[in-house]
Amino acid sequence: MRGADADAAMQWLCGADLEGKRAGSVTYTPLCNARGGVEADVTVTKLADGGMDGGGWYLCTGGATQSHDTEWLRRGLEAGGFTGDGVTLSDESDAHALLSIQGPKSHALLAPLVADGAIDDLDAFGFSTCREVTLAGHRLKCLRLTFVGELGFELHVPTASAAAVYEAVRAAGDALEARTGAPVRDAGYRAIDSLSAEKSYRHWHADLGCADTPLEAGIGFTVLSKLKRDDGAPFLGREALVAQRARGVTRKLVTLTIDGAETPPLQGGETIWRDGACVGVVRSAAYGHTLRRNVAIGYCELPADAPVAKITNKWLEQGSWAVRDRGTTHAATLHVKAPFDPANLRVKGEYEDAAGEPVAGTA
């Protein structure tokens, strides 16, 4: 997204407050429709005017939703009146590849490969920031982000350089493993699904959709700053979200772990029960290999006879939970925070707690 009106257009399109963002900042944000539903969730990076991409904003979306998200952005620009020469939206997906380097050794692996010590100081390269760096002779964007709940980095690489960059990282990973014994492995979406489920991270196609609002999906923090602004900063979906925040939500995304390590795998579509009453359906499920439990994520609907008018964490925690699958009821445990590393120590690169003990699951 480029042009003289790009900042204003992004403020209109995005639920997160982007005003005053500095070059190199990365923000996770939903793109909402007029009903407050989440049409997409993306990361947006403020680009430096003199950088490799010529300034503006860089939006990263899922490969499977590229066409949908591009079309939604175009419609959103029209709805906001951004139809002149002040904004240019270009879909450059085919020009970029993304390599995600995640885990306790990710910084030790990447830092020596990046020229001029550009990411050597982890304290100076904060979470949700972007730097343009050179790796194996190739210029690319390095974003400190994670979707698996670990210290991690995303390499956004020009397509022509992707193979060479991957080969350099892979060779360095083999050397690191030989020196330290720490396994460095290629991993795909099954690994991502398992690790992200343990962190209660949302997948747009399953846990988020155009009928689910950020407040219902437990990512209200992304829009709260704008909703609280005295100037009523307009953005697509604001009115619906202001009204919903005032009355409270009557459906909310919950994360459950199935008690016992020997339960059958879940596929999604199973029913969620609270105090013996069916209150929802599982939207996504995965086996958490660190937790050694099945993880189920789905929406809880407030029962008509509930003694409260809206769902709160207190009401959720007072219940007894279960998931029913093919006629069998499995007792479950509710997690209002992430089941694994709820303090996000590992995302910060902290692999010991305050007492100096390893964070659960470090191995």
Secondary structure as a PSIPRED ss2 file (coil, helix, strand):
# PSIPRED VFORMAT (PSIPRED V4.0)

   1 M C   1.000  0.000  0.000
   2 R E   0.000  0.000  1.000
   3 G C   1.000  0.000  0.000
   4 A C   1.000  0.000  0.000
   5 D C   1.000  0.000  0.000
   6 A H   0.000  1.000  0.000
   7 D H   0.000  1.000  0.000
   8 A H   0.000  1.000  0.000
   9 A H   0.000  1.000  0.000
  10 M H   0.000  1.000  0.000
  11 Q H   0.000  1.000  0.000
  12 W H   0.000  1.000  0.000
  13 L H   0.000  1.000  0.000
  14 C E   0.000  0.000  1.000
  15 G C   1.000  0.000  0.000
  16 A C   1.000  0.000  0.000
  17 D C   1.000  0.000  0.000
  18 L C   1.000  0.000  0.000
  19 E C   1.000  0.000  0.000
  20 G C   1.000  0.000  0.000
  21 K C   1.000  0.000  0.000
  22 R C   1.000  0.000  0.000
  23 A C   1.000  0.000  0.000
  24 G C   1.000  0.000  0.000
  25 S E   0.000  0.000  1.000
  26 V E   0.000  0.000  1.000
  27 T E   0.000  0.000  1.000
  28 Y E   0.000  0.000  1.000
  29 T E   0.000  0.000  1.000
  30 P E   0.000  0.000  1.000
  31 L E   0.000  0.000  1.000
  32 C E   0.000  0.000  1.000
  33 N C   1.000  0.000  0.000
  34 A C   1.000  0.000  0.000
  35 R C   1.000  0.000  0.000
  36 G C   1.000  0.000  0.000
  37 G C   1.000  0.000  0.000
  38 V E   0.000  0.000  1.000
  39 E E   0.000  0.000  1.000
  40 A E   0.000  0.000  1.000
  41 D E   0.000  0.000  1.000
  42 V E   0.000  0.000  1.000
  43 T E   0.000  0.000  1.000
  44 V E   0.000  0.000  1.000
  45 T E   0.000  0.000  1.000
  46 K E   0.000  0.000  1.000
  47 L E   0.000  0.000  1.000
  48 A C   1.000  0.000  0.000
  49 D C   1.000  0.000  0.000
  50 G C   1.000  0.000  0.000
  51 G C   1.000  0.000  0.000
  52 M C   1.000  0.000  0.000
  53 D C   1.000  0.000  0.000
  54 G C   1.000  0.000  0.000
  55 G C   1.000  0.000  0.000
  56 G E   0.000  0.000  1.000
  57 W E   0.000  0.000  1.000
  58 Y E   0.000  0.000  1.000
  59 L E   0.000  0.000  1.000
  60 C E   0.000  0.000  1.000
  61 T C   1.000  0.000  0.000
  62 G C   1.000  0.000  0.000
  63 G H   0.000  1.000  0.000
  64 A H   0.000  1.000  0.000
  65 T H   0.000  1.000  0.000
  66 Q H   0.000  1.000  0.000
  67 S H   0.000  1.000  0.000
  68 H H   0.000  1.000  0.000
  69 D H   0.000  1.000  0.000
  70 T H   0.000  1.000  0.000
  71 E H   0.000  1.000  0.000
  72 W H   0.000  1.000  0.000
  73 L H   0.000  1.000  0.000
  74 R H   0.000  1.000  0.000
  75 R H   0.000  1.000  0.000
  76 G H   0.000  1.000  0.000
  77 L H   0.000  1.000  0.000
  78 E H   0.000  1.000  0.000
  79 A H   0.000  1.000  0.000
  80 G C   1.000  0.000  0.000
  81 G C   1.000  0.000  0.000
  82 F C   1.000  0.000  0.000
  83 T C   1.000  0.000  0.000
  84 G C   1.000  0.000  0.000
  85 D C   1.000  0.000  0.000
  86 G C   1.000  0.000  0.000
  87 V C   1.000  0.000  0.000
  88 T E   0.000  0.000  1.000
  89 L C   1.000  0.000  0.000
  90 S C   1.000  0.000  0.000
  91 D C   1.000  0.000  0.000
  92 E C   1.000  0.000  0.000
  93 S H   0.000  1.000  0.000
  94 D H   0.000  1.000  0.000
  95 A H   0.000  1.000  0.000
  96 H E   0.000  0.000  1.000
  97 A E   0.000  0.000  1.000
  98 L E   0.000  0.000  1.000
  99 L E   0.000  0.000  1.000
 100 S E   0.000  0.000  1.000
 101 I E   0.000  0.000  1.000
 102 Q E   0.000  0.000  1.000
 103 G C   1.000  0.000  0.000
 104 P C   1.000  0.000  0.000
 105 K C   1.000  0.000  0.000
 106 S H   0.000  1.000  0.000
 107 H H   0.000  1.000  0.000
 108 A H   0.000  1.000  0.000
 109 L H   0.000  1.000  0.000
 110 L H   0.000  1.000  0.000
 111 A H   0.000  1.000  0.000
 112 P H   0.000  1.000  0.000
 113 L H   0.000  1.000  0.000
 114 V E   0.000  0.000  1.000
 115 A H   0.000  1.000  0.000
 116 D H   0.000  1.000  0.000
 117 G H   0.000  1.000  0.000
 118 A C   1.000  0.000  0.000
 119 I C   1.000  0.000  0.000
 120 D C   1.000  0.000  0.000
 121 D C   1.000  0.000  0.000
 122 L H   0.000  1.000  0.000
 123 D H   0.000  1.000  0.000
 124 A H   0.000  1.000  0.000
 125 F C   1.000  0.000  0.000
 126 G C   1.000  0.000  0.000
 127 F C   1.000  0.000  0.000
 128 S C   1.000  0.000  0.000
 129 T E   0.000  0.000  1.000
 130 C E   0.000  0.000  1.000
 131 R E   0.000  0.000  1.000
 132 E E   0.000  0.000  1.000
 133 V E   0.000  0.000  1.000
 134 T E   0.000  0.000  1.000
 135 L E   0.000  0.000  1.000
 136 A C   1.000  0.000  0.000
 137 G C   1.000  0.000  0.000
 138 H E   0.000  0.000  1.000
 139 R E   0.000  0.000  1.000
 140 L E   0.000  0.000  1.000
 141 K E   0.000  0.000  1.000
 142 C E   0.000  0.000  1.000
 143 L E   0.000  0.000  1.000
 144 R C   1.000  0.000  0.000
 145 L C   1.000  0.000  0.000
 146 T C   1.000  0.000  0.000
 147 F C   1.000  0.000  0.000
 148 V C   1.000  0.000  0.000
 149 G C   1.000  0.000  0.000
 150 E C   1.000  0.000  0.000
 151 L C   1.000  0.000  0.000
 152 G E   0.000  0.000  1.000
 153 F E   0.000  0.000  1.000
 154 E E   0.000  0.000  1.000
 155 L E   0.000  0.000  1.000
 156 H E   0.000  0.000  1.000
 157 V E   0.000  0.000  1.000
 158 P E   0.000  0.000  1.000
 159 T H   0.000  1.000  0.000
 160 A H   0.000  1.000  0.000
 161 S H   0.000  1.000  0.000
 162 A H   0.000  1.000  0.000
 163 A H   0.000  1.000  0.000
 164 A H   0.000  1.000  0.000
 165 V H   0.000  1.000  0.000
 166 Y H   0.000  1.000  0.000
 167 E H   0.000  1.000  0.000
 168 A H   0.000  1.000  0.000
 169 V H   0.000  1.000  0.000
 170 R H   0.000  1.000  0.000
 171 A H   0.000  1.000  0.000
 172 A H   0.000  1.000  0.000
 173 G H   0.000  1.000  0.000
 174 D H   0.000  1.000  0.000
 175 A H   0.000  1.000  0.000
 176 L H   0.000  1.000  0.000
 177 E H   0.000  1.000  0.000
 178 A H   0.000  1.000  0.000
 179 R H   0.000  1.000  0.000
 180 T H   0.000  1.000  0.000
 181 G C   1.000  0.000  0.000
 182 A C   1.000  0.000  0.000
 183 P C   1.000  0.000  0.000
 184 V C   1.000  0.000  0.000
 185 R C   1.000  0.000  0.000
 186 D C   1.000  0.000  0.000
 187 A C   1.000  0.000  0.000
 188 G C   1.000  0.000  0.000
 189 Y H   0.000  1.000  0.000
 190 R H   0.000  1.000  0.000
 191 A H   0.000  1.000  0.000
 192 I H   0.000  1.000  0.000
 193 D H   0.000  1.000  0.000
 194 S H   0.000  1.000  0.000
 195 L H   0.000  1.000  0.000
 196 S H   0.000  1.000  0.000
 197 A H   0.000  1.000  0.000
 198 E H   0.000  1.000  0.000
 199 K C   1.000  0.000  0.000
 200 S C   1.000  0.000  0.000
 201 Y C   1.000  0.000  0.000
 202 R C   1.000  0.000  0.000
 203 H C   1.000  0.000  0.000
 204 W C   1.000  0.000  0.000
 205 H C   1.000  0.000  0.000
 206 A C   1.000  0.000  0.000
 207 D C   1.000  0.000  0.000
 208 L C   1.000  0.000  0.000
 209 G C   1.000  0.000  0.000
 210 C C   1.000  0.000  0.000
 211 A C   1.000  0.000  0.000
 212 D C   1.000  0.000  0.000
 213 T C   1.000  0.000  0.000
 214 P C   1.000  0.000  0.000
 215 L C   1.000  0.000  0.000
 216 E C   1.000  0.000  0.000
 217 A C   1.000  0.000  0.000
 218 G C   1.000  0.000  0.000
 219 I C   1.000  0.000  0.000
 220 G C   1.000  0.000  0.000
 221 F H   0.000  1.000  0.000
 222 T H   0.000  1.000  0.000
 223 V H   0.000  1.000  0.000
 224 L H   0.000  1.000  0.000
 225 S H   0.000  1.000  0.000
 226 K H   0.000  1.000  0.000
 227 L H   0.000  1.000  0.000
 228 K H   0.000  1.000  0.000
 229 R C   1.000  0.000  0.000
 230 D C   1.000  0.000  0.000
 231 D C   1.000  0.000  0.000
 232 G C   1.000  0.000  0.000
 233 A C   1.000  0.000  0.000
 234 P C   1.000  0.000  0.000
 235 F C   1.000  0.000  0.000
 236 L C   1.000  0.000  0.000
 237 G C   1.000  0.000  0.000
 238 R H   0.000  1.000  0.000
 239 E H   0.000  1.000  0.000
 240 A H   0.000  1.000  0.000
 241 L H   0.000  1.000  0.000
 242 V H   0.000  1.000  0.000
 243 A H   0.000  1.000  0.000
 244 Q H   0.000  1.000  0.000
 245 R H   0.000  1.000  0.000
 246 A H   0.000  1.000  0.000
 247 R H   0.000  1.000  0.000
 248 G C   1.000  0.000  0.000
 249 V C   1.000  0.000  0.000
 250 T C   1.000  0.000  0.000
 251 R E   0.000  0.000  1.000
 252 K E   0.000  0.000  1.000
 253 L E   0.000  0.000  1.000
 254 V E   0.000  0.000  1.000
 255 T E   0.000  0.000  1.000
 256 L E   0.000  0.000  1.000
 257 T E   0.000  0.000  1.000
 258 I E   0.000  0.000  1.000
 259 D C   1.000  0.000  0.000
 260 G C   1.000  0.000  0.000
 261 A C   1.000  0.000  0.000
 262 E C   1.000  0.000  0.000
 263 T C   1.000  0.000  0.000
 264 P C   1.000  0.000  0.000
 265 P C   1.000  0.000  0.000
 266 L C   1.000  0.000  0.000
 267 Q C   1.000  0.000  0.000
 268 G C   1.000  0.000  0.000
 269 G C   1.000  0.000  0.000
 270 E C   1.000  0.000  0.000
 271 T E   0.000  0.000  1.000
 272 I E   0.000  0.000  1.000
 273 W E   0.000  0.000  1.000
 274 R E   0.000  0.000  1.000
 275 D C   1.000  0.000  0.000
 276 G C   1.000  0.000  0.000
 277 A E   0.000  0.000  1.000
 278 C E   0.000  0.000  1.000
 279 V E   0.000  0.000  1.000
 280 G E   0.000  0.000  1.000
 281 V E   0.000  0.000  1.000
 282 V E   0.000  0.000  1.000
 283 R E   0.000  0.000  1.000
 284 S E   0.000  0.000  1.000
 285 A E   0.000  0.000  1.000
 286 A E   0.000  0.000  1.000
 287 Y E   0.000  0.000  1.000
 288 G E   0.000  0.000  1.000
 289 H C   1.000  0.000  0.000
 290 T C   1.000  0.000  0.000
 291 L C   1.000  0.000  0.000
 292 R C   1.000  0.000  0.000
 293 R E   0.000  0.000  1.000
 294 N E   0.000  0.000  1.000
 295 V E   0.000  0.000  1.000
 296 A E   0.000  0.000  1.000
 297 I E   0.000  0.000  1.000
 298 G E   0.000  0.000  1.000
 299 Y E   0.000  0.000  1.000
 300 C E   0.000  0.000  1.000
 301 E E   0.000  0.000  1.000
 302 L C   1.000  0.000  0.000
 303 P C   1.000  0.000  0.000
 304 A C   1.000  0.000  0.000
 305 D C   1.000  0.000  0.000
 306 A C   1.000  0.000  0.000
 307 P C   1.000  0.000  0.000
 308 V C   1.000  0.000  0.000
 309 A C   1.000  0.000  0.000
 310 K C   1.000  0.000  0.000
 311 I C   1.000  0.000  0.000
 312 T C   1.000  0.000  0.000
 313 N H   0.000  1.000  0.000
 314 K H   0.000  1.000  0.000
 315 W H   0.000  1.000  0.000
 316 L H   0.000  1.000  0.000
 317 E H   0.000  1.000  0.000
 318 Q C   1.000  0.000  0.000
 319 G C   1.000  0.000  0.000
 320 S C   1.000  0.000  0.000
 321 W E   0.000  0.000  1.000
 322 A E   0.000  0.000  1.000
 323 V E   0.000  0.000  1.000
 324 R E   0.000  0.000  1.000
 325 D E   0.000  0.000  1.000
 326 R C   1.000  0.000  0.000
 327 G C   1.000  0.000  0.000
 328 T E   0.000  0.000  1.000
 329 T E   0.000  0.000  1.000
 330 H E   0.000  0.000  1.000
 331 A E   0.000  0.000  1.000
 332 A E   0.000  0.000  1.000
 333 T E   0.000  0.000  1.000
 334 L E   0.000  0.000  1.000
 335 H E   0.000  0.000  1.000
 336 V C   1.000  0.000  0.000
 337 K C   1.000  0.000  0.000
 338 A C   1.000  0.000  0.000
 339 P C   1.000  0.000  0.000
 340 F C   1.000  0.000  0.000
 341 D C   1.000  0.000  0.000
 342 P C   1.000  0.000  0.000
 343 A C   1.000  0.000  0.000
 344 N C   1.000  0.000  0.000
 345 L C   1.000  0.000  0.000
 346 R C   1.000  0.000  0.000
 347 V C   1.000  0.000  0.000
 348 K C   1.000  0.000  0.000
 349 G C   1.000  0.000  0.000
 350 E C   1.000  0.000  0.000
 351 Y C   1.000  0.000  0.000
 352 E E   0.000  0.000  1.000
 353 D C   1.000  0.000  0.000
 354 A C   1.000  0.000  0.000
 355 A C   1.000  0.000  0.000
 356 G C   1.000  0.000  0.000
 357 E C   1.000  0.000  0.000
 358 P E   0.000  0.000  1.000
 359 V C   1.000  0.000  0.000
 360 A C   1.000  0.000  0.000
 361 G C   1.000  0.000  0.000
 362 T C   1.000  0.000  0.000
 363 A C   1.000  0.000  0.000
